[in-house]
Amino acid sequence: MTEIYEQIGGPDGMRTAVTVFYNRVTADEELGRWFDGVDLDRLKAHQRAFLAAAFGGPQLFSGRGLRDAHAGLEITDAAFDRIVATLLTSLADLGVPKDAVGAVGERLEGARRDIVTA
């Protein structure tokens, strides 16, 4: 089976997906508040590296673990669901195959306990 990373489009596809995703979440009335005052260029670079590693691409991520990175942010289950839905919609809108989008959702669900802090 082709790795999710390749189905997303490799480094170029990952860059596009992360850009579209952050454009959407920062514009979202409910989610945008978590990104106020954040260095988005730095965050996008971390996100690209993290997702690439998580989805079978190059292992370049060297940031904090999910639990540490999200500690104190008081992220709710509802916010987590909305973030994941936004990413999955972004991927689908970019033409990522349906099975790859589903696999992304499954992997992200496994991270819920480390991200939801409220």
N, CA and C atoms as an extended XYZ file, in Angstrom:
354
Properties=species:S:1:pos:R:3:atomname:S:1:resname:S:1:resid:I:1 pbc="F F F"
N         0.845       -1.192        0.000 N   MET     1
C         0.000        0.000        0.000 CA  MET     1
C         0.887        1.251        0.000 C   MET     1
N         0.514        2.204       -0.789 N   THR     2
C         1.244        3.463       -0.858 CA  THR     2
C         1.058        4.223        0.447 C   THR     2
N         2.150        4.773        0.961 N   GLU     3
C         2.074        5.547        2.202 CA  GLU     3
C         1.144        6.748        2.022 C   GLU     3
N         0.495        7.128        3.093 N   ILE     4
C        -0.404        8.285        3.076 CA  ILE     4
C         0.344        9.518        2.582 C   ILE     4
N         1.586        9.667        3.017 N   TYR     5
C         2.395       10.824        2.630 CA  TYR     5
C         2.451       10.964        1.112 C   TYR     5
N         2.668        9.861        0.415 N   GLU     6
C         2.740        9.898       -1.050 CA  GLU     6
C         1.368       10.166       -1.661 C   GLU     6
N         0.314        9.633       -1.050 N   GLN     7
C        -1.034        9.861       -1.565 CA  GLN     7
C        -1.448       11.326       -1.414 C   GLN     7
N        -0.900       11.990       -0.402 N   ILE     8
C        -1.169       13.420       -0.213 CA  ILE     8
C        -0.405       14.239       -1.256 C   ILE     8
N         0.674       13.677       -1.780 N   GLY     9
C         1.430       14.382       -2.819 CA  GLY     9
C         2.861       14.671       -2.444 C   GLY     9
N         3.390       13.943       -1.454 N   GLY    10
C         4.773       14.151       -1.040 CA  GLY    10
C         4.970       15.533       -0.448 C   GLY    10
N         6.180       16.077       -0.538 N   PRO    11
C         6.456       17.358        0.120 CA  PRO    11
C         5.621       18.519       -0.418 C   PRO    11
N         5.392       18.553       -1.716 N   ASP    12
C         4.591       19.650       -2.277 CA  ASP    12
C         3.136       19.545       -1.846 C   ASP    12
N         2.603       18.335       -1.886 N   GLY    13
C         1.226       18.133       -1.446 CA  GLY    13
C         1.049       18.440        0.030 C   GLY    13
N         2.043       18.057        0.834 N   MET    14
C         1.976       18.320        2.272 CA  MET    14
C         2.008       19.822        2.532 C   MET    14
N         2.857       20.533        1.812 N   ARG    15
C         2.940       21.992        1.972 CA  ARG    15
C         1.589       22.630        1.634 C   ARG    15
N         1.003       22.220        0.525 N   THR    16
C        -0.289       22.771        0.115 CA  THR    16
C        -1.369       22.429        1.128 C   THR    16
N        -1.410       21.176        1.567 N   ALA    17
C        -2.436       20.743        2.520 CA  ALA    17
C        -2.343       21.517        3.827 C   ALA    17
N        -1.126       21.683        4.339 N   VAL    18
C        -0.944       22.406        5.603 CA  VAL    18
C        -1.325       23.876        5.434 C   VAL    18
N        -0.988       24.471        4.310 N   THR    19
C        -1.355       25.868        4.055 CA  THR    19
C        -2.868       26.033        3.998 C   THR    19
N        -3.540       25.178        3.244 N   VAL    20
C        -5.003       25.252        3.142 CA  VAL    20
C        -5.638       25.036        4.512 C   VAL    20
N        -5.153       24.040        5.245 N   PHE    21
C        -5.677       23.741        6.578 CA  PHE    21
C        -5.557       24.952        7.503 C   PHE    21
N        -4.374       25.554        7.589 N   TYR    22
C        -4.196       26.692        8.497 CA  TYR    22
C        -4.953       27.926        8.033 C   TYR    22
N        -5.102       28.112        6.743 N   ASN    23
C        -5.953       29.214        6.268 CA  ASN    23
C        -7.376       29.041        6.783 C   ASN    23
N        -7.844       27.821        6.792 N   ARG    24
C        -9.213       27.548        7.239 CA  ARG    24
C        -9.364       27.648        8.754 C   ARG    24
N        -8.448       27.058        9.509 N   VAL    25
C        -8.628       27.088       10.966 CA  VAL    25
C        -8.411       28.480       11.538 C   VAL    25
N        -7.504       29.251       10.964 N   THR    26
C        -7.296       30.599       11.497 CA  THR    26
C        -8.464       31.519       11.168 C   THR    26
N        -9.207       31.204       10.118 N   ALA    27
C       -10.386       31.999        9.752 CA  ALA    27
C       -11.644       31.529       10.477 C   ALA    27
N       -11.581       30.385       11.115 N   ASP    28
C       -12.734       29.815       11.806 CA  ASP    28
C       -12.978       30.558       13.117 C   ASP    28
N       -14.211       31.001       13.338 N   GLU    29
C       -14.533       31.780       14.543 CA  GLU    29
C       -14.259       31.008       15.824 C   GLU    29
N       -14.495       29.711       15.827 N   GLU    30
C       -14.296       28.911       17.036 CA  GLU    30
C       -12.848       28.473       17.224 C   GLU    30
N       -12.163       28.193       16.146 N   LEU    31
C       -10.806       27.650       16.243 CA  LEU    31
C        -9.716       28.709       16.187 C   LEU    31
N       -10.002       29.810       15.539 N   GLY    32
C        -8.988       30.833       15.315 CA  GLY    32
C        -8.317       31.341       16.569 C   GLY    32
N        -9.028       31.355       17.678 N   ARG    33
C        -8.469       31.904       18.921 CA  ARG    33
C        -7.220       31.163       19.391 C   ARG    33
N        -7.111       29.889       19.069 N   TRP    34
C        -5.935       29.133       19.492 CA  TRP    34
C        -4.684       29.540       18.720 C   TRP    34
N        -4.861       30.300       17.660 N   PHE    35
C        -3.734       30.654       16.803 CA  PHE    35
C        -3.387       32.134       16.856 C   PHE    35
N        -4.111       32.903       17.656 N   ASP    36
C        -3.800       34.324       17.820 CA  ASP    36
C        -2.403       34.472       18.422 C   ASP    36
N        -1.583       35.292       17.804 N   GLY    37
C        -0.250       35.556       18.329 CA  GLY    37
C         0.759       34.445       18.095 C   GLY    37
N         0.384       33.427       17.338 N   VAL    38
C         1.277       32.301       17.070 CA  VAL    38
C         2.069       32.582       15.789 C   VAL    38
N         3.325       32.219       15.785 N   ASP    39
C         4.155       32.324       14.584 CA  ASP    39
C         3.715       31.218       13.624 C   ASP    39
N         2.827       31.563       12.701 N   LEU    40
C         2.232       30.556       11.823 CA  LEU    40
C         3.240       29.919       10.874 C   LEU    40
N         4.228       30.656       10.426 N   ASP    41
C         5.234       30.056        9.548 CA  ASP    41
C         5.981       28.945       10.285 C   ASP    41
N         6.335       29.213       11.511 N   ARG    42
C         7.033       28.213       12.328 CA  ARG    42
C         6.120       27.027       12.607 C   ARG    42
N         4.866       27.309       12.960 N   LEU    43
C         3.908       26.250       13.254 CA  LEU    43
C         3.663       25.377       12.018 C   LEU    43
N         3.524       26.004       10.857 N   LYS    44
C         3.310       25.242        9.622 CA  LYS    44
C         4.501       24.332        9.331 C   LYS    44
N         5.707       24.828        9.547 N   ALA    45
C         6.899       24.005        9.317 CA  ALA    45
C         6.900       22.798       10.248 C   ALA    45
N         6.565       23.029       11.529 N   HIS    46
C         6.477       21.921       12.484 CA  HIS    46
C         5.394       20.936       12.060 C   HIS    46
N         4.252       21.467       11.651 N   GLN    47
C         3.129       20.612       11.264 CA  GLN    47
C         3.479       19.766       10.039 C   GLN    47
N         4.135       20.371        9.053 N   ARG    48
C         4.544       19.607        7.864 CA  ARG    48
C         5.480       18.466        8.256 C   ARG    48
N         6.453       18.760        9.094 N   ALA    49
C         7.410       17.734        9.512 CA  ALA    49
C         6.723       16.651       10.334 C   ALA    49
N         5.839       17.056       11.246 N   PHE    50
C         5.137       16.085       12.084 CA  PHE    50
C         4.249       15.179       11.238 C   PHE    50
N         3.424       15.787       10.371 N   LEU    51
C         2.508       14.995        9.554 CA  LEU    51
C         3.261       14.112        8.562 C   LEU    51
N         4.342       14.623        7.995 N   ALA    52
C         5.140       13.798        7.080 CA  ALA    52
C         5.620       12.537        7.791 C   ALA    52
N         6.172       12.697        8.981 N   ALA    53
C         6.656       11.548        9.743 CA  ALA    53
C         5.510       10.616       10.119 C   ALA    53
N         4.385       11.180       10.537 N   ALA    54
C         3.241       10.376       10.968 CA  ALA    54
C         2.607        9.603        9.821 C   ALA    54
N         2.745       10.115        8.607 N   PHE    55
C         2.060        9.510        7.468 CA  PHE    55
C         2.994        8.789        6.505 C   PHE    55
N         4.188        8.414        6.983 N   GLY    56
C         5.069        7.574        6.187 CA  GLY    56
C         6.099        8.301        5.348 C   GLY    56
N         6.257        9.587        5.570 N   GLY    57
C         7.259       10.357        4.837 CA  GLY    57
C         8.554       10.433        5.618 C   GLY    57
N         9.394       11.398        5.283 N   PRO    58
C        10.680       11.533        5.971 CA  PRO    58
C        10.500       11.826        7.463 C   PRO    58
N        11.393       11.268        8.254 N   GLN    59
C        11.348       11.414        9.708 CA  GLN    59
C        12.194       12.616       10.125 C   GLN    59
N        11.690       13.815        9.879 N   LEU    60
C        12.435       15.044       10.150 CA  LEU    60
C        11.921       15.797       11.370 C   LEU    60
N        10.841       15.324       11.981 N   PHE    61
C        10.233       16.054       13.092 CA  PHE    61
C        11.094       15.926       14.335 C   PHE    61
N        11.372       17.082       14.966 N   SER    62
C        12.176       17.079       16.190 CA  SER    62
C        11.554       17.965       17.262 C   SER    62
N        10.269       18.236       17.133 N   GLY    63
C         9.585       19.100       18.091 CA  GLY    63
C         9.145       18.347       19.332 C   GLY    63
N         8.421       19.064       20.185 N   ARG    64
C         7.885       18.465       21.402 CA  ARG    64
C         6.841       17.412       21.047 C   ARG    64
N         6.597       16.519       21.980 N   GLY    65
C         5.545       15.534       21.799 CA  GLY    65
C         4.181       16.207       21.818 C   GLY    65
N         3.173       15.512       21.320 N   LEU    66
C         1.828       16.081       21.240 CA  LEU    66
C         1.310       16.541       22.592 C   LEU    66
N         1.490       15.735       23.604 N   ARG    67
C         0.975       16.082       24.934 CA  ARG    67
C         1.613       17.373       25.446 C   ARG    67
N         2.922       17.485       25.337 N   ASP    68
C         3.614       18.694       25.796 CA  ASP    68
C         3.233       19.911       24.962 C   ASP    68
N         3.126       19.727       23.650 N   ALA    69
C         2.819       20.851       22.760 CA  ALA    69
C         1.421       21.413       22.991 C   ALA    69
N         0.497       20.582       23.469 N   HIS    70
C        -0.890       21.023       23.643 CA  HIS    70
C        -1.277       21.236       25.107 C   HIS    70
N        -0.347       21.006       26.015 N   ALA    71
C        -0.626       21.183       27.441 CA  ALA    71
C        -1.033       22.627       27.716 C   ALA    71
N        -2.053       22.798       28.508 N   GLY    72
C        -2.484       24.131       28.912 CA  GLY    72
C        -3.326       24.871       27.888 C   GLY    72
N        -3.569       24.286       26.730 N   LEU    73
C        -4.357       24.978       25.707 CA  LEU    73
C        -5.864       24.795       25.895 C   LEU    73
N        -6.230       23.900       26.781 N   GLU    74
C        -7.646       23.645       27.087 CA  GLU    74
C        -8.452       23.333       25.828 C   GLU    74
N        -7.936       22.418       25.044 N   ILE    75
C        -8.610       21.976       23.828 CA  ILE    75
C        -9.680       20.962       24.214 C   ILE    75
N       -10.886       21.204       23.761 N   THR    76
C       -12.022       20.328       24.065 CA  THR    76
C       -12.157       19.238       22.999 C   THR    76
N       -12.975       18.239       23.318 N   ASP    77
C       -13.284       17.213       22.322 CA  ASP    77
C       -13.941       17.834       21.097 C   ASP    77
N       -14.832       18.790       21.320 N   ALA    78
C       -15.520       19.443       20.197 CA  ALA    78
C       -14.531       20.189       19.303 C   ALA    78
N       -13.566       20.874       19.906 N   ALA    79
C       -12.557       21.593       19.117 CA  ALA    79
C       -11.677       20.604       18.356 C   ALA    79
N       -11.298       19.526       19.019 N   PHE    80
C       -10.502       18.490       18.351 CA  PHE    80
C       -11.254       17.951       17.137 C   PHE    80
N       -12.532       17.636       17.330 N   ASP    81
C       -13.343       17.120       16.222 CA  ASP    81
C       -13.401       18.117       15.072 C   ASP    81
N       -13.531       19.390       15.404 N   ARG    82
C       -13.629       20.427       14.370 CA  ARG    82
C       -12.300       20.591       13.621 C   ARG    82
N       -11.207       20.528       14.352 N   ILE    83
C        -9.877       20.618       13.734 CA  ILE    83
C        -9.660       19.443       12.780 C   ILE    83
N        -9.959       18.243       13.259 N   VAL    84
C        -9.777       17.056       12.421 CA  VAL    84
C       -10.663       17.144       11.185 C   VAL    84
N       -11.916       17.535       11.375 N   ALA    85
C       -12.831       17.664       10.233 CA  ALA    85
C       -12.304       18.681        9.223 C   ALA    85
N       -11.725       19.760        9.718 N   THR    86
C       -11.171       20.783        8.827 CA  THR    86
C       -10.001       20.227        8.024 C   THR    86
N        -9.133       19.466        8.672 N   LEU    87
C        -8.013       18.867        7.948 CA  LEU    87
C        -8.513       17.862        6.915 C   LEU    87
N        -9.443       17.011        7.307 N   LEU    88
C        -9.947       15.994        6.382 CA  LEU    88
C       -10.649       16.629        5.190 C   LEU    88
N       -11.427       17.679        5.441 N   THR    89
C       -12.091       18.391        4.347 CA  THR    89
C       -11.059       19.045        3.435 C   THR    89
N       -10.025       19.619        4.031 N   SER    90
C        -8.958       20.242        3.238 CA  SER    90
C        -8.308       19.216        2.321 C   SER    90
N        -8.001       18.045        2.863 N   LEU    91
C        -7.376       16.996        2.058 CA  LEU    91
C        -8.300       16.535        0.936 C   LEU    91
N        -9.570       16.317        1.270 N   ALA    92
C       -10.536       15.878        0.252 CA  ALA    92
C       -10.681       16.924       -0.843 C   ALA    92
N       -10.747       18.188       -0.445 N   ASP    93
C       -10.886       19.271       -1.424 CA  ASP    93
C        -9.672       19.372       -2.345 C   ASP    93
N        -8.523       18.905       -1.863 N   LEU    94
C        -7.299       18.924       -2.670 CA  LEU    94
C        -7.158       17.676       -3.542 C   LEU    94
N        -8.141       16.798       -3.472 N   GLY    95
C        -8.129       15.613       -4.319 CA  GLY    95
C        -7.385       14.419       -3.763 C   GLY    95
N        -7.085       14.436       -2.466 N   VAL    96
C        -6.439       13.283       -1.845 CA  VAL    96
C        -7.440       12.122       -1.885 C   VAL    96
N        -6.984       10.924       -2.240 N   PRO    97
C        -7.896        9.782       -2.325 CA  PRO    97
C        -8.663        9.542       -1.020 C   PRO    97
N        -9.906        9.121       -1.184 N   LYS    98
C       -10.811        8.929       -0.049 CA  LYS    98
C       -10.230        7.977        1.001 C   LYS    98
N        -9.577        6.897        0.566 N   ASP    99
C        -9.016        5.958        1.533 CA  ASP    99
C        -7.886        6.588        2.338 C   ASP    99
N        -7.109        7.459        1.716 N   ALA   100
C        -6.036        8.151        2.434 CA  ALA   100
C        -6.613        9.144        3.435 C   ALA   100
N        -7.671        9.849        3.045 N   VAL   101
C        -8.327       10.787        3.965 CA  VAL   101
C        -8.860       10.020        5.177 C   VAL   101
N        -9.477        8.873        4.939 N   GLY   102
C        -9.979        8.049        6.040 CA  GLY   102
C        -8.869        7.576        6.956 C   GLY   102
N        -7.740        7.185        6.373 N   ALA   103
C        -6.602        6.733        7.174 CA  ALA   103
C        -6.035        7.866        8.021 C   ALA   103
N        -6.020        9.076        7.476 N   VAL   104
C        -5.576       10.243        8.246 CA  VAL   104
C        -6.493       10.424        9.452 C   VAL   104
N        -7.794       10.356        9.234 N   GLY   105
C        -8.749       10.498       10.331 CA  GLY   105
C        -8.527        9.467       11.418 C   GLY   105
N        -8.269        8.229       11.026 N   GLU   106
C        -8.022        7.167       12.003 CA  GLU   106
C        -6.762        7.442       12.810 C   GLU   106
N        -5.714        7.863       12.156 N   ARG   107
C        -4.460        8.146       12.876 CA  ARG   107
C        -4.615        9.329       13.823 C   ARG   107
N        -5.329       10.344       13.378 N   LEU   108
C        -5.523       11.509       14.245 CA  LEU   108
C        -6.389       11.162       15.448 C   LEU   108
N        -7.360       10.303       15.262 N   GLU   109
C        -8.199        9.884       16.390 CA  GLU   109
C        -7.345        9.250       17.481 C   GLU   109
N        -6.307        8.553       17.085 N   GLY   110
C        -5.402        7.949       18.053 CA  GLY   110
C        -4.624        8.968       18.875 C   GLY   110
N        -4.579       10.212       18.418 N   ALA   111
C        -3.857       11.269       19.134 CA  ALA   111
C        -4.761       12.066       20.066 C   ALA   111
N        -6.056       11.786       20.056 N   ARG   112
C        -7.017       12.571       20.844 CA  ARG   112
C        -6.582       12.711       22.302 C   ARG   112
N        -6.206       11.624       22.938 N   ARG   113
C        -5.906       11.667       24.380 CA  ARG   113
C        -4.705       12.558       24.710 C   ARG   113
N        -3.830       12.786       23.715 N   ASP   114
C        -2.671       13.648       23.940 CA  ASP   114
C        -2.951       15.110       23.624 C   ASP   114
N        -4.013       15.379       22.875 N   ILE   115
C        -4.310       16.741       22.429 CA  ILE   115
C        -5.440       17.381       23.220 C   ILE   115
N        -6.470       16.605       23.531 N   VAL   116
C        -7.611       17.150       24.280 CA  VAL   116
C        -7.178       17.344       25.729 C   VAL   116
N        -7.259       18.588       26.188 N   THR   117
C        -6.769       18.920       27.530 CA  THR   117
C        -7.834       19.561       28.402 C   THR   117
N        -9.061       19.646       27.912 N   ALA   118
C       -10.136       20.261       28.709 CA  ALA   118
C       -11.300       19.306       28.818 C   ALA   118
